[in-house]
């Protein structure tokens, strides 16, 4: 039976503008979250395998399908490939 390498992919984003309008707080108290008027967003993608090999990508601003496809293309050119055999 052949083997294959398993890679996990995930994406997250960070910005200084809070977008969750609530928080856990005691009844009667108010929590204020200062917000920035600057809407710069940092997006972080990553491919990780079970050997903790990481291929990260950091993109500032909007992410669309073409951006994700390009990351997968770059990743596929960098990762070590081995053949697969059913024998």
SULWOKA-V258419 format. One record per pair of residues at least 12 apart in sequence whose C-alpha atoms are under 10 Angstrom apart, sorted by the first residue. I is the first residue (numbers start at 1). J is the second residue. D is the distance in whole Angstrom. If there is no record, write none. Layout:
i | j | d
I | J | D
I | J | D
This chain:
i | j | d
1 | 84 | 9
1 | 85 | 7
1 | 86 | 5
1 | 87 | 6
2 | 83 | 9
2 | 84 | 6
2 | 85 | 5
2 | 86 | 5
2 | 87 | 7
3 | 82 | 9
3 | 83 | 9
3 | 84 | 7
3 | 85 | 8
3 | 86 | 9
4 | 81 | 9
4 | 82 | 8
4 | 83 | 9
4 | 84 | 7
4 | 85 | 10
5 | 49 | 8
5 | 50 | 9
5 | 80 | 10
5 | 81 | 9
5 | 82 | 9
5 | 84 | 10
6 | 47 | 10
6 | 48 | 9
6 | 49 | 6
6 | 50 | 7
6 | 51 | 10
7 | 46 | 10
7 | 47 | 6
7 | 48 | 5
7 | 49 | 5
7 | 50 | 8
7 | 51 | 10
7 | 52 | 10
7 | 53 | 9
7 | 54 | 9
8 | 46 | 8
8 | 47 | 5
8 | 48 | 5
8 | 49 | 6
8 | 50 | 9
8 | 54 | 10
9 | 45 | 7
9 | 46 | 6
9 | 47 | 5
9 | 48 | 7
9 | 49 | 9
9 | 54 | 10
9 | 55 | 10
9 | 56 | 10
9 | 72 | 10
10 | 44 | 8
10 | 45 | 6
10 | 46 | 6
10 | 47 | 7
10 | 48 | 9
10 | 56 | 10
11 | 43 | 7
11 | 44 | 6
11 | 45 | 4
11 | 46 | 6
11 | 47 | 9
11 | 56 | 10
11 | 57 | 9
11 | 58 | 10
11 | 68 | 10
12 | 42 | 9
12 | 43 | 6
12 | 44 | 5
12 | 45 | 7
12 | 46 | 9
12 | 58 | 10
13 | 41 | 7
13 | 42 | 6
13 | 43 | 4
13 | 44 | 6
13 | 45 | 9
13 | 58 | 9
13 | 59 | 9
13 | 60 | 9
13 | 61 | 9
13 | 63 | 10
14 | 40 | 9
14 | 41 | 6
14 | 42 | 5
14 | 43 | 6
14 | 44 | 8
14 | 60 | 10
15 | 35 | 10
15 | 36 | 9
15 | 38 | 9
15 | 39 | 7
15 | 40 | 6
15 | 41 | 5
15 | 42 | 6
15 | 43 | 9
15 | 60 | 10
15 | 61 | 10
16 | 34 | 9
16 | 35 | 6
16 | 36 | 6
16 | 37 | 8
16 | 38 | 7
16 | 39 | 7
16 | 40 | 8
16 | 41 | 8
16 | 42 | 10
17 | 33 | 9
17 | 34 | 8
17 | 35 | 5
17 | 36 | 5
17 | 37 | 7
17 | 38 | 7
17 | 39 | 6
17 | 40 | 9
17 | 41 | 9
18 | 33 | 7
18 | 34 | 8
18 | 35 | 6
18 | 36 | 8
18 | 39 | 10
19 | 35 | 9
21 | 33 | 9
39 | 61 | 9
40 | 60 | 7
40 | 61 | 6
40 | 62 | 9
41 | 59 | 8
41 | 60 | 6
41 | 61 | 5
41 | 62 | 8
41 | 63 | 10
42 | 58 | 7
42 | 59 | 6
42 | 60 | 5
42 | 61 | 6
42 | 62 | 9
42 | 63 | 10
43 | 57 | 8
43 | 58 | 6
43 | 59 | 5
43 | 60 | 6
43 | 61 | 7
43 | 62 | 8
43 | 63 | 8
44 | 56 | 7
44 | 57 | 6
44 | 58 | 5
44 | 59 | 6
44 | 60 | 9
45 | 57 | 5
45 | 58 | 6
45 | 59 | 8
45 | 68 | 9
45 | 71 | 8
46 | 58 | 9
46 | 71 | 9
46 | 75 | 10
47 | 71 | 10
47 | 72 | 9
47 | 75 | 8
47 | 79 | 10
53 | 79 | 10
55 | 71 | 10
55 | 74 | 10
55 | 75 | 7
55 | 78 | 9
55 | 79 | 9
56 | 71 | 9
56 | 75 | 9
57 | 71 | 7
57 | 74 | 10
57 | 75 | 10
